[in-house]
Amino acid sequence: MLDTNRLRVFRAVIAEGSVARAATNLGYTPSAVSQQVSTLQRETGLSLIERSGRGIVATATGRLLAAEADAVLERLARLESLTADLRAGRVGSLTVSHFASAGSTWIPPIVATLSREFPGLRLDLRLTELHQGSAEEPDVEIFVEGANSTPLTGYDIRPLLTEPYLAVLPVGHRLADRQQIALAELAEESWVDNDVARGSCRQILLDACAAAGFSPGFQIETQDYPTAVAFVAAGAGITVLPRLGLGTPPAGVRVVALEDPTPTRSILVRSRQSLRNNPAVRRLLGLLDTRVSASS
């Protein structure tokens, strides 16, 4: 079994590129740090570092081990923090995952209320688009049905909202004054893409366009919904996005409902079954229901 302290020392040496600087940061002597790294190499049977001028660099094997060690040490730090919270009688911490548009619309007021009502609670907020493939499962997750997610076993899951996609058009567009437009009427438009994750939300739109008999012609690729809407306001094209992702539309755009077909996405929440009676989780879910009702 690998010694976690030696892994920490090894990561410090790699981060600093110097045994001496790592020793200073850790409060050890350089000889003690060198001994820890040497012992780690001997225990693993691997060459982890090599000399480079006056410093050291990780070997390819060392870089791989260091990358894996980061995840292990992060989880260990969270476990140690949780132990300290429980020992001190605090509520502990919760990891909450969410996608971007839920994060900008629902999460801030929920977190503000939880922070006031549970001052000892530490919240670890995870943006799903940036943590795809993470091995750590969240305590609570707001997610889109069909999205790639960690395994759902061990969770209570329930629906929150099914919402339509809307067309966002520049002012003066030939369809901007309509109440509804058929999706196929956008077939020849210049589209602004808005989903860097290339996930289920984008696939829902592509499937709806396919059902309408066309593939959207993306002329501009952006990273998120607000940026795409800003491009539309500037007259660069049109975009189609879920209602929750719209926020407050800027001047210069018109928002029009879609039909034939109307793309929709279903949003769900899951929470650990082991935390059913956790007061912070129960309060979070109640606050989430309130925010969803307000945005419906």
N, C-alpha and C positions, 0 to 999 in steps of 0.2 A: 504494500500500500504506500502510495506517495505521501510524503510529509508536506502538509499544506504550508507550513512556515518556510520550508525550502523553496516551494513554488513562489511564495511571495517575494523572497529574497531574489530568486532568479528573475522574476518579472521586473523588480526594481533595477537590477543590473542591466537588463535589456533596455529598459526605458531610458536609463541615463547613459548607456554606452560606456560605463566606467564603474569599476569596482569601488574606487575611492569615493565617488560622488554618491553611489548607492549606499555605501557604508555611512556617510555623513547623514543622509536623509533618514536612514533606519536607526541611527544611534548605535551602530555596531563598529567594530574595528574592521579595516580592510581585510585582515587575515581571517576574521570570523566569516565575513561574506564569501571570500574565496573558498573557504572550507565548506560552507553550505552548498555552493554551486558544484564544487568537486564531488561532494557526497551525492548530490542529485544525479550528476552524470554517471557516477559509479552504480547507483541504485537502478537507474534506468538502462544502463549499458549503452547510452547514446552520447554522441558528441554534440553539445548544445551551444557552445560558444567557441570563438577563435579570435586570435589576436588580429588587430588592424591598426597599424601604426602604434600610437601610445594608448589606444583604447581597445575595446573589444566589440565584436558584433555577433549576433546570433547566426548560427548555421541555418540552413533550410529546415533541418529537423527541429532546431531550437525555436525558430519562428512559429512552426506549427504547434509545438507544445505550448508556447507562450500564448498563442491565440486561444487554444482550448482552456488553458489555465485561467484566462480572463473570465470566462463564463462560470467556471467552477468557483473561483474566488468571489465573484459577484453574488452568487447564490449563497455561499457560506456567510458572506457579510450580512445578507438579508436575514439569514437564520439566526446569526448572533444578535442582530438588532431586535428581532422578534423575541428572542429569549430574554434580552434585557428589558423589553417592554413588559413582558408577562411577569417577570420577577419584580418589577416596580409597580405592578398593578395597573399599568396603562392599557388602553384599548388595543394597542398594537398598530399594525399597518395593513393597508389594503392595496392590492394592485388592480387597477381599473384600466382596461383596454377599450379603445373607442376608435372609430374612423373619423376622418377629418371634419366633415360637416356636422356630425353629432358633437364633436369636441368644441367647435366654435359656437354652437347654438345652445346646447343643453348643459354641457359640463361646467362652465364657469360659475353659474349661479348655484349649482348643486354643490360644488366644492366649497364655495363661500359659506353656504349654510352649514355644511358638515364641519368646517374649520371652526365655526363659532360654537356649535353644539357639542363637538368632540375635540376639544383643544389638544388632547393627547394623541389624537389619531394622525398617523403619517400616511399620506396618499401618494402612491407611485402611479402616475398617469402614463399610459403607454399609447402612442399613436400607432394604430394597427399597420398603416402603410410603411412605417419605419421599423417595425419589429416582426415582419413576416419571417417565418422560419425559426422564431425564437423558441427555445426548448422550455422556457418557463411559462407555465399556464397561469392566466390571471385569476383573481378571485371573482371579479365581475367583468363581463365584456358586453359591450353593445356592438352588434354586428349585423351585416346584411345577409339575408338568407342566400345560401349558395356561395358565400365567400369562403376562401381557404381559411381554416381556423384550426386551432389545436383540438385534440379529441374532446367530444362533448360528453363523454361518460363522466359521471360524478357531479353533474350540474343540473340545476333546475332551469328549464328554458321556457320562455313564454314570449308571445308576440307583443310588440309595442305599437307598430304603425305600418300601414301600407300606403305609400305615397306615390303620386304620379310624377312623371317627368314633364318638364315645360320647355317650350321653345323660347329662347332669348334672342331678340332681333334688334338691329339698330333702328333708331327713330328714322322714319322716312322709308323704311323697307316696304315693298309692295304688299306684304301680308301683315304689317304691324298694326293695322286698325281692326283686324279680325278678332272675333271672340274665340274662335277655335279654328284650327287648320288641320287638315289631314297630314299625317307624317310624310306621305309620298310627295306632298307639295314642296318639301325641302330637298328633294333628291338632287336637284341641279345646283344647289347653293354651295358656297365655299364654307366649309365647316371649321370651327375652332375646337380642337380636341381638348379635353379638360381632365383626363384621368391618367396621371403618371403611373399609377399602380397597375394599370391594365387588368383590373380585377373584375369582380362580378357585376359591379355597377355599370361599367362600360359594356360588358357582354350583354346585359339586359337591353341596352340601347341598340347594339349591333343586331341582336336577334329580332327586335321590333322592326328595324329598318329592313332586314332580310324578308320579314313577313310582308312588308309593304312593297317589296320588289326592287330594292336598291341597296347599295352599300354607300355610306356617307363618304364624301370626298374631303378628307381632312387636309387642309392647306397649312394650318398652323397647329403646332403641338405646344400645349402649356402644361403646367405642373398641377394646377388645382382649379376649382370652380371660380373663385374671385378673380383670378388672373384672366381666365377665359372670358368672363363677363366684361372685364375691362377692355379686352380686345374687341369685343362686340360693340361696346360703347364708342370705340374709336373708329368703327366702320370696317373692321377687318374681316368680318364674316358673321356667321350665326353659330350658336351653340345650343345644345339640348342637355338639360341636367335635372336631377331630382329636385323637388320643391325645397327640401331642407337645405340643399346646397346653395340656394339662391341668395339667402340673407336679405339685406335691403338693397334692391336694385339701384344702381346709380342713374343719374340723369343720362339720357342718351340711349336708353334701351327700352324696349317694350317686351312684356312677358305675355305669351299666348299659350292657351291650353292646346293639347294635342289629342287627336282622335284617329281612329282607323289605321293602326291600333294606338292605344295610349300605353306607353311603357310604364311599368310600375315596379317599385322595389319594396320588399318587406323587410322591416327592421325588427330584430329580436334582441332580447337580453338574456344572458345566462349568468347564474351565480352558483358558487359552490354549495352543494347540498350540506356539507359539513358546517357551513356558516349560516344556515337558515335562521338560527336564533341570535345571531350576532346583531346587536342593536344598531351598529353603524351601517351594516349591510341592509338591514330592514329599512332604515331611514333613507339610505341612498336610493333604494328601489321605489320608495314612496315619492321622494322628490322627483325622480325620473318620470314617474307616471304623471305628476303634476305638470312638468315641463312638456311632455308629449301632448297632453290634453290642450295646453295653451298654444301649441304650434299646429294643431290639427285644423 
